[in-house]
Amino acid sequence: MRMTVVGCAGSAPGPDSAASSYLVEKDGYRLLLDLGAGAAGPLQRYASAEDIGAVILSHAHSDHWSDVTQLSYYRSKAVRDGSDCGPLRIFGPANMNEVLTTNPVDFTATITQAGDLDLGPLRARLAQVQHGDPECWATRIDDALCYPADTEPCAAIEELADGCGVLLAEASGFDADGPMRGHLTAGDAGRLAAKAGSKLLILTHLRAWQDHLRLLDEAAQLAGCPVVLANPGLRVAL
């Protein structure tokens, strides 16, 4: 199994990266965790649109879902050329169906619920986390990867991350700025990794206007494990 960072920019695409999107592959099955603004283009470096088995969308902020429209377009082109890939299989929050039906997306949607979800050879465990008004879901893949999406520190993400090998966590600010509503600081990400016993912390949701090396330093002082910055094309064996 491996994870590829397709995009890691937070809140909006940056000059060097699309917004959040992560490709998980095992035994030929391909799962996307989020597909934010600008991510459908670089995704084609790593997987064909028609080969995506499912997409788990954490919440309905555009930096986490909006390029589903573009992925659907690529898949419709593949169908016209003879592929039988069919509608895109999407798992997302309760309001995602309403969001998608206002856009040209050929999809089948399943409202996310807490608990386990079998997707090909992967087992995803889902938990609702705290991101303010939008319903937001974190995902754990087997015992290998935990993706908190956007959340402030909460019991749900601590429980989901516990014992997971790789923590792919946002670093949306600094401890010095005070507690963030709906987001993790770099320090929060480091503390979560330490409490979970993670073997690797990957910092993502990196906002273009922030000092990423400073984020890395803050998390590394607290994580108790190696810490790296996400970047497009980063691949990690899980």
Secondary structure as UniProt FT lines:
FT   STRAND          2..7
FT   STRAND          21..26
FT   TURN            27..28
FT   STRAND          29..35
FT   TURN            37..38
FT   HELIX           40..43
FT   TURN            44..46
FT   HELIX           49..51
FT   STRAND          54..56
FT   HELIX           62..65
FT   TURN            66..67
FT   HELIX           68..80
FT   TURN            81..82
FT   STRAND          88..92
FT   TURN            94..95
FT   HELIX           96..101
FT   TURN            102..104
FT   STRAND          107..111
FT   STRAND          115..119
FT   TURN            120..121
FT   STRAND          122..129
FT   STRAND          136..141
FT   TURN            142..144
FT   STRAND          145..147
FT   HELIX           155..161
FT   TURN            162..163
FT   STRAND          166..170
FT   HELIX           175..177
FT   TURN            181..182
FT   HELIX           186..196
FT   STRAND          200..204
FT   TURN            208..209
FT   HELIX           212..223
FT   STRAND          227..229
FT   TURN            232..233
FT   STRAND          235..237
//
